[in-house]
Amino acid sequence: MAVWAQETRSVIFGRVTDPRDAAVAGAAVVITNVGTNLLAGNYRVTAELAGFKKSVRNGIVLPVSTRSEVSIKLVLGEVAESVPVTAEAPLLDTSSISSGRVMENRSVNDLP
């Protein structure tokens, strides 16, 4: 008897860098689902660290069972300042497959 598992989790990954593209250690990164608070949806990614302006990326659409790369470049400045970035689609990671499955029509119709 074969049993197929359903995987609905997705992954947001990436790097936080400075103006010279060097990795920034210790940055606080917050990922927020601004829509339905379900796994799939519209996300906002915020990164901040003392000595840098707060960076906000809006409009990140995360479908079910995907891997999306969201890298953020912090700009030198005061923490009270922010750098909003909007309407930029995340890059798809086409170099690997993290999961796969066969879904029946009813399961697809029940997705958010």
ROLO-90540 format. One record per residue: residue number from 1; residue in three letters; x, y, z of N, C-alpha, C, CB in turn. Coordinates in steps of 0.02 Angstrom, whole numbers, plus 32768, in hexadecimal, padded with zeros to 4 digits. Glycine has a CB too. Layout:
<voros>
voro seq->NUM type->ala n.px->X n.py->Y n.pz->Z ca.px->X ca.py->Y ca.pz->Z c.px->X c.py->Y c.pz->Z cb.px->X cb.py->Y cb.pz->Z
...
</voros>
This chain:
<voros>
voro seq->1 type->met n.px->802A n.py->7FC5 n.pz->8000 ca.px->8000 ca.py->8000 ca.pz->8000 c.px->802D c.py->803E c.pz->8000 cb.px->7FD0 cb.py->8000 cb.pz->803D
voro seq->2 type->ala n.px->8025 n.py->8069 n.pz->7FCF ca.px->804C ca.py->80A7 ca.pz->7FCB c.px->8027 c.py->80E0 c.pz->7FEC cb.px->805C cb.py->80B8 cb.pz->7F81
voro seq->3 type->val n.px->804B n.py->8108 n.pz->8012 ca.px->802E ca.py->8142 ca.pz->8033 c.px->8058 c.py->817F c.pz->801F cb.px->802C cb.py->8139 cb.pz->8081
voro seq->4 type->trp n.px->8037 n.py->81B4 n.pz->8008 ca.px->8059 ca.py->81F0 ca.pz->7FF3 c.px->8050 c.py->8226 c.pz->8027 cb.px->8040 cb.py->8208 cb.pz->7FAE
voro seq->5 type->ala n.px->8086 n.py->8247 n.pz->803B ca.px->8083 ca.py->827D ca.pz->806C c.px->8079 c.py->82BF c.pz->8048 cb.px->80C3 cb.py->827E cb.pz->8098
voro seq->6 type->gln n.px->8057 n.py->82ED n.pz->8069 ca.px->804C ca.py->8330 ca.pz->804E c.px->8079 c.py->8361 c.pz->8072 cb.px->8002 cb.py->8345 cb.pz->8053
voro seq->7 type->glu n.px->80A1 n.py->8387 n.pz->804F ca.px->80CC ca.py->83BA ca.pz->806C c.px->80B3 c.py->83FE c.pz->8056 cb.px->8117 cb.py->83AF cb.pz->8058
voro seq->8 type->thr n.px->80A2 n.py->8428 n.pz->8087 ca.px->8088 ca.py->846B ca.pz->8076 c.px->80B5 c.py->84A3 c.pz->808C cb.px->8044 cb.py->8474 cb.pz->8095
voro seq->9 type->arg n.px->80EA n.py->8493 n.pz->80B2 ca.px->8116 ca.py->84C7 ca.pz->80CB c.px->8141 c.py->84E3 c.pz->8093 cb.px->8142 cb.py->84AD cb.pz->8103
voro seq->10 type->ser n.px->8150 n.py->8523 n.pz->8098 ca.px->817D ca.py->8545 ca.pz->8069 c.px->81B7 c.py->8563 c.pz->8091 cb.px->8157 cb.py->857C cb.pz->8041
voro seq->11 type->val n.px->81EA n.py->857A n.pz->806C ca.px->8226 ca.py->8594 ca.pz->808C c.px->8238 c.py->85D7 c.pz->806E cb.px->8260 cb.py->8561 cb.pz->8086
voro seq->12 type->ile n.px->8247 n.py->8607 n.pz->8099 ca.px->8265 ca.py->8646 ca.pz->8083 c.px->82AC c.py->8645 c.pz->809E cb.px->823D cb.py->8686 cb.pz->809D
voro seq->13 type->phe n.px->82DD n.py->864E n.pz->8071 ca.px->8323 ca.py->864F ca.pz->8086 c.px->8347 c.py->8688 c.pz->8063 cb.px->8345 cb.py->860C cb.pz->8077
voro seq->14 type->gly n.px->8381 n.py->869A n.pz->807B ca.px->83A7 ca.py->86CF ca.pz->805B c.px->83DF c.py->86E7 c.pz->8087 cb.px->837A cb.py->8708 cb.pz->8049
voro seq->15 type->arg n.px->83FE n.py->871F n.pz->8072 ca.px->8435 ca.py->873C ca.pz->8096 c.px->8426 c.py->8785 c.pz->80A6 cb.px->8477 cb.py->8736 cb.pz->806E
voro seq->16 type->val n.px->8442 n.py->879D n.pz->80DD ca.px->8441 ca.py->87E4 ca.pz->80ED c.px->8488 c.py->87FD c.pz->80E3 cb.px->8426 cb.py->87F2 cb.pz->8137
voro seq->17 type->thr n.px->8491 n.py->882F n.pz->80B8 ca.px->84D3 ca.py->8847 ca.pz->80A7 c.px->84D8 c.py->8893 c.pz->80B2 cb.px->84E5 cb.py->8836 cb.pz->805F
voro seq->18 type->asp n.px->8516 n.py->88AB n.pz->80B5 ca.px->8523 ca.py->88F3 ca.pz->80BB c.px->852E c.py->8910 c.pz->8074 cb.px->8561 cb.py->8900 cb.pz->80E8
voro seq->19 type->pro n.px->853D n.py->8952 n.pz->806F ca.px->8545 ca.py->896F ca.pz->802C c.px->857E c.py->8951 c.pz->8002 cb.px->8552 cb.py->89B9 cb.pz->8033
voro seq->20 type->arg n.px->85AD n.py->892E n.pz->8022 ca.px->85E4 ca.py->890E ca.pz->7FFD c.px->85D6 c.py->88C4 c.pz->7FF0 cb.px->8625 cb.py->8915 cb.pz->8024
voro seq->21 type->asp n.px->8599 n.py->88AE n.pz->7FFA ca.px->8583 ca.py->8868 ca.pz->7FF1 c.px->85A2 c.py->8837 c.pz->8022 cb.px->8593 cb.py->8852 cb.pz->7FAB
voro seq->22 type->ala n.px->85BB n.py->884F n.pz->805B ca.px->85D3 ca.py->8824 ca.pz->8090 c.px->8599 c.py->8810 c.pz->80BD cb.px->860B cb.py->8847 cb.pz->80B9
voro seq->23 type->ala n.px->859A n.py->87D2 n.pz->80D4 ca.px->8564 ca.py->87BA ca.pz->8100 c.px->8562 c.py->87E3 c.pz->8140 cb.px->856E cb.py->8770 cb.pz->8110
voro seq->24 type->val n.px->8526 n.py->87F1 n.pz->8158 ca.px->851C ca.py->8817 ca.pz->8196 c.px->8506 c.py->87E6 c.pz->81CC cb.px->84E7 cb.py->8850 cb.pz->818C
voro seq->25 type->ala n.px->852F n.py->87DD n.pz->81FF ca.px->851F ca.py->87B0 ca.pz->8236 c.px->84F6 c.py->87D4 c.pz->826A cb.px->855F cb.py->8793 cb.pz->8256
voro seq->26 type->gly n.px->84C5 n.py->87B2 n.pz->8287 ca.px->849E ca.py->87CD ca.pz->82BE c.px->8463 c.py->87F8 c.pz->82AB cb.px->84C9 cb.py->87F4 cb.pz->82E9
voro seq->27 type->ala n.px->8453 n.py->87FC n.pz->826A ca.px->8419 ca.py->8824 ca.pz->8255 c.px->83D9 c.py->8801 c.pz->826C cb.px->8419 cb.py->882E cb.pz->8208
voro seq->28 type->ala n.px->83A9 n.py->8829 n.pz->8283 ca.px->8367 ca.py->880E ca.pz->8295 c.px->833C c.py->880B c.pz->8257 cb.px->8345 cb.py->883A cb.pz->82CD
voro seq->29 type->val n.px->8325 n.py->87CF n.pz->8245 ca.px->82FC ca.py->87C5 ca.pz->820A c.px->82B8 c.py->87AD c.pz->8220 cb.px->831D cb.py->8793 cb.pz->81D8
voro seq->30 type->val n.px->8283 n.py->87D0 n.pz->8209 ca.px->823E ca.py->87BD ca.pz->821B c.px->8218 c.py->87B1 c.pz->81DA cb.px->821B cb.py->87F5 cb.pz->8246
voro seq->31 type->ile n.px->81F7 n.py->8777 n.pz->81D7 ca.px->81CE ca.py->8765 ca.pz->819D c.px->8186 c.py->8763 c.pz->81B4 cb.px->81E4 cb.py->871F cb.pz->817D
voro seq->32 type->thr n.px->815B n.py->878B n.pz->8192 ca.px->8115 ca.py->8792 ca.pz->81A7 c.px->80E7 c.py->8782 c.pz->816D cb.px->8108 cb.py->87D8 cb.pz->81C2
voro seq->33 type->asn n.px->80B5 n.py->8757 n.pz->8179 ca.px->8081 ca.py->874C ca.pz->8147 c.px->804E c.py->8784 c.pz->8150 cb.px->8060 cb.py->8705 cb.pz->814F
voro seq->34 type->val n.px->804A n.py->87B1 n.pz->8120 ca.px->801F ca.py->87EC ca.pz->8126 c.px->7FD8 c.py->87DF c.pz->810F cb.px->803C cb.py->8825 cb.pz->80FF
voro seq->35 type->gly n.px->7FCB n.py->87A3 n.pz->80F5 ca.px->7F88 ca.py->8794 ca.pz->80DC c.px->7F60 c.py->876A c.pz->810C cb.px->7F8D cb.py->8771 cb.pz->809B
voro seq->36 type->thr n.px->7F62 n.py->8729 n.pz->8102 ca.px->7F35 ca.py->86FB ca.pz->8124 c.px->7F52 c.py->86D8 c.pz->8160 cb.px->7F1E cb.py->86C8 cb.pz->80F4
voro seq->37 type->asn n.px->7F93 n.py->86E1 n.pz->816D ca.px->7FB6 ca.py->86BD ca.pz->81A2 c.px->7FB7 c.py->8671 c.pz->8197 cb.px->7F97 cb.py->86CC cb.pz->81E5
voro seq->38 type->leu n.px->7FAC n.py->865C n.pz->8159 ca.px->7FB3 ca.py->8615 ca.pz->8146 c.px->7FF9 c.py->860C c.pz->8129 cb.px->7F7C cb.py->85FF cb.pz->8114
voro seq->39 type->leu n.px->800B n.py->85CD n.pz->811C ca.px->804E ca.py->85BF ca.pz->8103 c.px->805B c.py->85E1 c.pz->80C0 cb.px->8057 cb.py->8573 cb.pz->80FB
voro seq->40 type->ala n.px->802E n.py->85DB n.pz->8091 ca.px->8036 ca.py->85FD ca.pz->8051 c.px->8019 c.py->8643 c.pz->8057 cb.px->8013 cb.py->85D6 cb.pz->8017
voro seq->41 type->gly n.px->8036 n.py->8673 n.pz->8033 ca.px->801A ca.py->86B6 ca.pz->8036 c.px->804B c.py->86EC c.pz->8024 cb.px->7FFF cb.py->86C2 cb.pz->807A
voro seq->42 type->asn n.px->8039 n.py->8729 n.pz->8038 ca.px->8060 ca.py->8765 ca.pz->802A c.px->8089 c.py->8776 c.pz->8068 cb.px->8031 cb.py->87A0 cb.pz->8016
voro seq->43 type->tyr n.px->80CC n.py->877A n.pz->8060 ca.px->80F8 ca.py->8784 ca.pz->8098 c.px->811F c.py->87C5 c.pz->8094 cb.px->8129 cb.py->874B cb.pz->809D
voro seq->44 type->arg n.px->8134 n.py->87DD n.pz->80CF ca.px->8160 ca.py->8817 ca.pz->80D6 c.px->819D c.py->87FF c.pz->80FD cb.px->813C cb.py->8854 cb.pz->80FA
voro seq->45 type->val n.px->81DA n.py->8812 n.pz->80E5 ca.px->8218 ca.py->8800 ca.pz->8107 c.px->8239 c.py->8841 c.pz->811C cb.px->8247 cb.py->87D6 cb.pz->80D9
voro seq->46 type->thr n.px->824A n.py->8846 n.pz->815C ca.px->826A ca.py->8881 ca.pz->8179 c.px->82AD c.py->886D c.pz->8197 cb.px->823C cb.py->88A2 cb.pz->81AE
voro seq->47 type->ala n.px->82E0 n.py->8895 n.pz->818A ca.px->8322 ca.py->8888 ca.pz->81A8 c.px->833C c.py->88C9 c.pz->81C6 cb.px->8355 cb.py->886C cb.pz->8174
voro seq->48 type->glu n.px->835B n.py->88C5 n.pz->8202 ca.px->8377 ca.py->8901 ca.pz->8220 c.px->83B0 c.py->88EE c.pz->824F cb.px->8341 cb.py->8928 cb.pz->8247
voro seq->49 type->leu n.px->83DE n.py->891E n.pz->8255 ca.px->8418 ca.py->8916 ca.pz->8281 c.px->8432 c.py->895C c.pz->8290 cb.px->8450 cb.py->88E9 cb.pz->8260
voro seq->50 type->ala n.px->844A n.py->8967 n.pz->82CD ca.px->8464 ca.py->89A9 ca.pz->82E1 c.px->849A c.py->89C0 c.pz->82B1 cb.px->8480 cb.py->89A6 cb.pz->832A
voro seq->51 type->gly n.px->8495 n.py->89FF n.pz->829C ca.px->84C5 ca.py->8A1B ca.pz->826D c.px->84AE c.py->8A18 c.pz->8225 cb.px->8506 cb.py->89F9 cb.pz->8273
voro seq->52 type->phe n.px->8476 n.py->89F6 n.pz->8219 ca.px->845A ca.py->89EF ca.pz->81D6 c.px->8411 c.py->8A06 c.pz->81D6 cb.px->845E cb.py->89A5 cb.pz->81BD
voro seq->53 type->lys n.px->83FA n.py->8A1C n.pz->819B ca.px->83B3 ca.py->8A2C ca.pz->8193 c.px->838B c.py->89EB c.pz->8192 cb.px->83A7 cb.py->8A56 cb.pz->8153
voro seq->54 type->lys n.px->834F n.py->89ED n.pz->81AC ca.px->8322 ca.py->89B4 ca.pz->81AB c.px->830D c.py->89A9 c.pz->8162 cb.px->82E3 cb.py->89BF cb.pz->81D9
voro seq->55 type->ser n.px->830E n.py->896A n.pz->814C ca.px->82FB ca.py->8959 ca.pz->8107 c.px->82BC c.py->892F c.pz->8108 cb.px->8335 cb.py->8934 cb.pz->80E3
voro seq->56 type->val n.px->828B n.py->8940 n.pz->80DE ca.px->824B ca.py->891E ca.pz->80DC c.px->823E c.py->8908 c.pz->8094 cb.px->8211 cb.py->894B cb.pz->80F6
voro seq->57 type->arg n.px->8230 n.py->88C7 n.pz->808A ca.px->821E ca.py->88AD ca.pz->8048 c.px->81D6 c.py->8896 c.pz->804C cb.px->824E cb.py->8872 cb.pz->8032
voro seq->58 type->asn n.px->81AA n.py->88B5 n.pz->8025 ca.px->8164 ca.py->88A3 ca.pz->8021 c.px->8155 c.py->887E c.pz->7FE1 cb.px->8137 cb.py->88E2 cb.pz->8027
voro seq->59 type->gly n.px->811A n.py->8860 n.pz->7FDD ca.px->8103 ca.py->8842 ca.pz->7F9F c.px->8124 c.py->8800 c.pz->7F8E cb.px->810D cb.py->8870 cb.pz->7F68
voro seq->60 type->ile n.px->8139 n.py->87DA n.pz->7FC0 ca.px->8158 ca.py->8799 ca.pz->7FB4 c.px->8121 c.py->8765 c.pz->7FB7 cb.px->8191 cb.py->8789 cb.pz->7FE8
voro seq->61 type->val n.px->8110 n.py->8748 n.pz->7F7E ca.px->80DB ca.py->8717 ca.pz->7F7A c.px->80FA c.py->86D2 c.pz->7F80 cb.px->80B2 cb.py->871D cb.pz->7F37
voro seq->62 type->leu n.px->80E3 n.py->86AC n.pz->7FB1 ca.px->80FF ca.py->866A ca.pz->7FBF c.px->80C9 c.py->8635 c.pz->7FB4 cb.px->811A cb.py->8666 cb.pz->8007
voro seq->63 type->pro n.px->80CC n.py->8612 n.pz->7F7B ca.px->809C ca.py->85DC ca.pz->7F6E c.px->80AA c.py->859F c.pz->7F9C cb.px->809F cb.py->85C6 cb.pz->7F24
voro seq->64 type->val n.px->807E n.py->856F n.pz->7F9B ca.px->8085 ca.py->8532 ca.pz->7FC3 c.px->80C2 c.py->850A c.pz->7FAA cb.px->8044 cb.py->8507 cb.pz->7FC0
voro seq->65 type->ser n.px->80E9 n.py->84F2 n.pz->7FD9 ca.px->8121 ca.py->84C4 ca.pz->7FCC c.px->8154 c.py->84E0 c.pz->7F9A cb.px->8106 cb.py->8483 cb.pz->7FB2
voro seq->66 type->thr n.px->816E n.py->851B n.pz->7FA9 ca.px->81A1 ca.py->8539 ca.pz->7F7E c.px->81DB c.py->8552 c.pz->7FA8 cb.px->8184 cb.py->8573 cb.pz->7F55
voro seq->67 type->arg n.px->8212 n.py->8562 n.pz->7F86 ca.px->824D ca.py->8580 ca.pz->7FA6 c.px->8258 c.py->85C3 c.pz->7F83 cb.px->828D cb.py->8552 cb.pz->7FA1
voro seq->68 type->ser n.px->8256 n.py->85FA n.pz->7FA8 ca.px->8260 ca.py->863C ca.pz->7F8C c.px->829C c.py->865E c.pz->7FAC cb.px->8220 cb.py->8667 cb.pz->7F95
voro seq->69 type->glu n.px->82C8 n.py->8678 n.pz->7F82 ca.px->8303 ca.py->869C ca.pz->7F9C c.px->82F3 c.py->86E6 c.pz->7FA1 cb.px->8340 cb.py->8690 cb.pz->7F6E
voro seq->70 type->val n.px->82FD n.py->8701 n.pz->7FDD ca.px->82F3 ca.py->8748 ca.pz->7FEA c.px->8332 c.py->8762 c.pz->800C cb.px->82B2 cb.py->8756 cb.pz->8015
voro seq->71 type->ser n.px->835D n.py->8783 n.pz->7FE6 ca.px->839A ca.py->879F ca.pz->8003 c.px->8390 c.py->87EA c.pz->800D cb.px->83D7 cb.py->8791 cb.pz->7FD5
voro seq->72 type->ile n.px->83AB n.py->8803 n.pz->8044 ca.px->83A1 ca.py->8849 ca.pz->8056 c.px->83E5 c.py->886B c.pz->805E cb.px->8377 cb.py->8850 cb.pz->8098
voro seq->73 type->lys n.px->83EC n.py->88A6 n.pz->8040 ca.px->8429 ca.py->88CE ca.pz->8048 c.px->8419 c.py->8907 c.pz->8077 cb.px->8442 cb.py->88E8 cb.pz->8002
voro seq->74 type->leu n.px->843C n.py->890A n.pz->80B0 ca.px->8434 ca.py->8940 ca.pz->80DF c.px->845F c.py->897B c.pz->80CB cb.px->8445 cb.py->8929 cb.pz->8127
voro seq->75 type->val n.px->8445 n.py->89B8 n.pz->80D4 ca.px->8467 ca.py->89F6 ca.pz->80C3 c.px->847B c.py->8A18 c.pz->8104 cb.px->843A cb.py->8A24 cb.pz->8097
voro seq->76 type->leu n.px->84B8 n.py->8A34 n.pz->8105 ca.px->84CF ca.py->8A57 ca.pz->8141 c.px->84A1 c.py->8A91 c.pz->8151 cb.px->8517 cb.py->8A70 cb.pz->8139
voro seq->77 type->gly n.px->8493 n.py->8A9C n.pz->8191 ca.px->8467 ca.py->8AD2 ca.pz->81A5 c.px->844C c.py->8AC7 c.pz->81EB cb.px->842E cb.py->8ADB cb.pz->8174
voro seq->78 type->glu n.px->841F n.py->8AF2 n.pz->8200 ca.px->8400 ca.py->8AEC ca.pz->8241 c.px->83CA c.py->8AB7 c.pz->8241 cb.px->83E3 cb.py->8B30 cb.pz->8257
voro seq->79 type->val n.px->83C0 n.py->8A98 n.pz->827A ca.px->838D ca.py->8A64 ca.pz->8281 c.px->8347 c.py->8A80 c.pz->8275 cb.px->8391 cb.py->8A43 cb.pz->82C6
voro seq->80 type->ala n.px->833D n.py->8AC0 n.pz->8285 ca.px->82FB ca.py->8ADF ca.pz->827D c.px->82E7 c.py->8AE5 c.pz->8234 cb.px->82F9 cb.py->8B23 cb.pz->829F
voro seq->81 type->glu n.px->8319 n.py->8AE4 n.pz->8207 ca.px->830A ca.py->8AE9 ca.pz->81BF c.px->82FB c.py->8AA3 c.pz->81A4 cb.px->8346 cb.py->8B09 cb.pz->8199
voro seq->82 type->ser n.px->82D4 n.py->8AA0 n.pz->816F ca.px->82C6 ca.py->8A5F ca.pz->8150 c.px->82C9 c.py->8A65 c.pz->8105 cb.px->8281 cb.py->8A45 cb.pz->8166
voro seq->83 type->val n.px->82D7 n.py->8A2C n.pz->80E5 ca.px->82DC ca.py->8A29 ca.pz->809C c.px->82A7 c.py->89F7 c.pz->8085 cb.px->8324 cb.py->8A14 cb.pz->8085
voro seq->84 type->pro n.px->826B n.py->8A0E n.pz->8070 ca.px->8238 ca.py->89E0 ca.pz->8059 c.px->8244 c.py->89CA c.pz->8011 cb.px->81F2 cb.py->89FF cb.pz->8060
voro seq->85 type->val n.px->823C n.py->898B n.pz->8003 ca.px->8241 ca.py->8970 ca.pz->7FBF c.px->81FF c.py->894C c.pz->7FB1 cb.px->827F cb.py->893E cb.pz->7FB7
voro seq->86 type->thr n.px->81DE n.py->8961 n.pz->7F7B ca.px->819C ca.py->8944 ca.pz->7F6C c.px->8199 c.py->8929 c.pz->7F25 cb.px->8165 cb.py->8977 cb.pz->7F77
voro seq->87 type->ala n.px->8169 n.py->88FD n.pz->7F1A ca.px->8159 ca.py->88E2 ca.pz->7ED8 c.px->8193 c.py->88BF c.pz->7EB7 cb.px->8140 cb.py->8919 cb.pz->7EAC
voro seq->88 type->glu n.px->81BD n.py->889E n.pz->7EDD ca.px->81F3 ca.py->8877 ca.pz->7EC1 c.px->81E4 c.py->882E c.pz->7ECD cb.px->8238 cb.py->888B cb.pz->7EDF
voro seq->89 type->ala n.px->81DF n.py->8808 n.pz->7E98 ca.px->81D0 ca.py->87C1 ca.pz->7E9E c.px->820E c.py->879B c.pz->7EB5 cb.px->81B6 cb.py->87A4 cb.pz->7E5A
voro seq->90 type->pro n.px->8206 n.py->8769 n.pz->7EE1 ca.px->823F ca.py->8743 ca.pz->7EF8 c.px->8259 c.py->8715 c.pz->7EC0 cb.px->822D cb.py->8719 cb.pz->7F36
voro seq->91 type->leu n.px->8299 n.py->8705 n.pz->7EC4 ca.px->82B7 ca.py->86D8 ca.pz->7E93 c.px->82A4 c.py->8691 c.pz->7EA5 cb.px->8303 cb.py->86E0 cb.pz->7E91
voro seq->92 type->leu n.px->8299 n.py->8668 n.pz->7E73 ca.px->828B ca.py->8621 ca.pz->7E7F c.px->82CC c.py->85FB c.pz->7E7F cb.px->825B cb.py->8606 cb.pz->7E4A
voro seq->93 type->asp n.px->82D3 n.py->85CB n.pz->7EAD ca.px->830D ca.py->85A0 ca.pz->7EAE c.px->8300 c.py->8565 c.pz->7E80 cb.px->831E cb.py->8589 cb.pz->7EF7
voro seq->94 type->thr n.px->831A n.py->8569 n.pz->7E44 ca.px->830F ca.py->8534 ca.pz->7E13 c.px->8348 c.py->8501 c.pz->7E12 cb.px->8306 cb.py->8551 cb.pz->7DCE
voro seq->95 type->ser n.px->8379 n.py->850A n.pz->7E3E ca.px->83B3 ca.py->84DD ca.pz->7E3E c.px->83A7 c.py->849C c.pz->7E64 cb.px->83EE cb.py->8501 cb.pz->7E5C
voro seq->96 type->ser n.px->8373 n.py->849A n.pz->7E8C ca.px->8366 ca.py->845C ca.pz->7EB2 c.px->831C c.py->8453 c.pz->7EBE cb.px->838C cb.py->845D cb.pz->7EF5
voro seq->97 type->ile n.px->830B n.py->8416 n.pz->7ECF ca.px->82C5 ca.py->8406 ca.pz->7EE1 c.px->82C5 c.py->83F2 c.pz->7F2A cb.px->82A8 cb.py->83CD cb.pz->7EB3
voro seq->98 type->ser n.px->829F n.py->8417 n.pz->7F53 ca.px->829F ca.py->8408 ca.pz->7F9A c.px->8268 c.py->83D7 c.pz->7FAE cb.px->8298 cb.py->8449 cb.pz->7FC1
voro seq->99 type->ser n.px->8233 n.py->83D5 n.pz->7F87 ca.px->81FE ca.py->83A5 ca.pz->7F96 c.px->81D2 c.py->839C c.pz->7F58 cb.px->81D3 cb.py->83BD cb.pz->7FD3
voro seq->100 type->gly n.px->81AC n.py->8369 n.pz->7F57 ca.px->817F ca.py->835C ca.pz->7F20 c.px->8147 c.py->832F c.pz->7F37 cb.px->81A5 cb.py->833C cb.pz->7EE5
voro seq->101 type->arg n.px->8110 n.py->8331 n.pz->7F14 ca.px->80D7 ca.py->8308 ca.pz->7F28 c.px->80A3 c.py->8307 c.pz->7EF0 cb.px->80B8 cb.py->8322 cb.pz->7F6A
voro seq->102 type->val n.px->8076 n.py->82D8 n.pz->7EF6 ca.px->803C ca.py->82D4 ca.pz->7ECA c.px->8000 c.py->82E7 c.pz->7EF3 cb.px->8035 cb.py->828D cb.pz->7EAA
voro seq->103 type->met n.px->7FDA n.py->8318 n.pz->7EDB ca.px->7F9F ca.py->832E ca.pz->7F00 c.px->7F61 c.py->831E c.pz->7ED8 cb.px->7FA3 cb.py->837A cb.pz->7F0F
voro seq->104 type->glu n.px->7F2E n.py->8308 n.pz->7EFA ca.px->7EEF ca.py->82FB ca.pz->7EDA c.px->7EC8 c.py->833C c.pz->7ED1 cb.px->7EC5 cb.py->82C8 cb.pz->7F02
voro seq->105 type->asn n.px->7E99 n.py->833D n.pz->7EA5 ca.px->7E72 ca.py->8379 ca.pz->7E95 c.px->7E52 c.py->8396 c.pz->7ED3 cb.px->7E3D cb.py->8369 cb.pz->7E61
voro seq->106 type->arg n.px->7E37 n.py->836D n.pz->7EFF ca.px->7E16 ca.py->8386 ca.pz->7F3B c.px->7E47 c.py->83AB c.pz->7F69 cb.px->7DF5 cb.py->834E cb.pz->7F62
voro seq->107 type->ser n.px->7E84 n.py->8391 n.pz->7F6F ca.px->7EB6 ca.py->83B2 ca.pz->7F99 c.px->7EC9 c.py->83F6 c.pz->7F7C cb.px->7EF5 cb.py->8386 cb.pz->7F9F
voro seq->108 type->val n.px->7ECF n.py->83FA n.pz->7F3B ca.px->7EDF ca.py->843A ca.pz->7F1B c.px->7EA7 c.py->846C c.pz->7F26 cb.px->7EEC cb.py->8431 cb.pz->7ED0
voro seq->109 type->asn n.px->7E69 n.py->8457 n.pz->7F20 ca.px->7E30 ca.py->8484 ca.pz->7F29 c.px->7E2A c.py->849C c.pz->7F71 cb.px->7DEF cb.py->8461 cb.pz->7F15
voro seq->110 type->asp n.px->7E43 n.py->8476 n.pz->7FA2 ca.px->7E3F ca.py->8489 ca.pz->7FE8 c.px->7E77 c.py->84B8 c.pz->7FFD cb.px->7E41 cb.py->844B cb.pz->8012
voro seq->111 type->leu n.px->7EA8 n.py->84C5 n.pz->7FD1 ca.px->7EDF ca.py->84F3 ca.pz->7FE2 c.px->7EC5 c.py->853A c.pz->7FE8 cb.px->7F18 cb.py->84EF cb.pz->7FAC
voro seq->112 type->pro n.px->7EE7 n.py->8564 n.pz->8011 ca.px->7ED1 ca.py->85AA ca.pz->8019 c.px->7EDE c.py->85D2 c.pz->7FDA cb.px->7EF6 cb.py->85CA cb.pz->8054
</voros>
